[in-house]
Amino acid sequence: MLDTDAWWRDAVIYQVYPRSFADSDGDGMGDLPGITGRLQHLQELGIDAVWLSPFYPSPQHDAGYDVADYRGVDPRFGELGDADKLIAEAHGRGIKVIVDLVPNHTSSEHAWFQAALAAGPGSPERERYIFRSSGEEPPNSWKSVFGGSAWERLPDGDWYLHLFDVSQPDLNWDNPEVRAEFLDVLRFWLDRGVDGFRVDVAHGLVKEANLTDWTTTSTILGGLDPAGPPPPMWDQEGVHEIYRSWRRVLDEYPGGRILVAEAWVAPASRLARYVRPDEMHQAFNFPYLDAPWRPAELRAVIDETLEANDAVGATTTWVLSNHDVVRHASRLGFPVGTPRMPGIGAEDPQPDAALGLRRARAATLLMLGLPGSAYLYQGEELGLPEHTTMPDEFREDPAWERSGHAERGRDGCRVPLPWEADAPSYGFGPTDASWLPQPATWAEYALDRQQGVPGSTWELYRTALSLRREHGLGHGSVVWQEDAFAFRNGDVLVLTNFGSEAVKLPPGARLLVSSEPLDGDGRVPTDVTVWATL
Ligand code: GLC
């Protein structure tokens, strides 16, 4: 039976990137008490849930997506008791908490990998990972997502697979111990009260048994070729049984605990297989994130994803930004159709910031008008752009080094948030320290410059979230209108003007909110979204 009233079906879920949200102790790195101290603002914003990127003990070679202990909190972020406090405080404010689970790989500092190193070739300890002995040459031609070979050789001659950084060895999901361990990790956090898990690289856990050669390099969030068979390391049939077993565990707990797939899988009908009724609840809609700012493509991706999810009874999700992509306020400041780039540096072409923000506000209002569940990434509610001129010496993303500096990487979207215009580190923490430098122009984006200011991006998000709830848009449907990029969702008309001329609203339309002011004649200008009732 489908639970059509479940909280997550229409939820707006806000991604907190703990390193960069709020720093309580002034060391320049965000932490869990920092998050707890700022929950009040998220409540004011009107979101339903937070998803926390990893805060577990980690050497931080991939900003915490290299987990050394799945049941703890890294001292940089606090201690286990701080996680409990955060969960309790969030629940007290009516906010659900989703944590990140990274099952494809561990850190090379995880006790299991250390034991595998010590135990040597042929040992059961090595069976938990993907070790091969193939002499001087790597076992196959697979490439790491971050660049270079996906294999690393140990001094004893064995090679191990790492689809990401060399410090992120892939687990062997054919090993029952691995399966049992993650069921236990799920229970550990469910028992602590979390409302769900965002599952990292959910399409990667099972590898094709023969490890067939494959020379194409996959890119972060890059969809698979919808026409061809899946590559031997992604979207293998065996992953689904794993999620069915996890689902059975989640269903033992009350309150609607959820699994969210981060899976770079295409086409939409194939991704929908991750959210069949006995598997996960949601999957990120990256084709929507990647759709160009053009009405035909947007309409096509909206229709395709709604249809694919409806077919399996799942809710569709929408997302424009996260910690892996150039922020949409900057992406949309490039000429329409520019492919998403893997980071931006000072010498690269720069976006038009004003145009980017204008379109970003329109894109967000369009997204929040769609039925289903929407994901926001911290800072977008302030209209934050990417840091596109960060000096290269600060870069920490492993993709920067591993790609031989061909890719700037993801640091530009991970810069600590500005809360107070006139405070040290713009109020990120009590000192000037900030693990990545904040641009000098960020005072204008600070929360305290936007609160209560009509037309600010913060107030636009708040208004949209409250109207979305009031009009039940998350539970609605899309009915396309003729003559413009417009759809009806319940009693609300959502219209975006992609054309070069201002457009009129239908007679009798009553404006609810617009991403920019209407023109003097009450028409909708270019690159503006409005919500209206008829
Ligand atoms: C996911 C994460 C990304 C990380 C990668 C490896 O794509 O979102 O940040 O680098 O997995 O864990």
Boltz pocket constraint, residues with backbone or C-beta under 6 A from the ligand:
constraints:
  - pocket:
      binder: B
      contacts: [[A, 62], [A, 65], [A, 66], [A, 102], [A, 164], [A, 200], [A, 201], [A, 220], [A, 221], [A, 262], [A, 323], [A, 324]]
      max_distance: 6.0
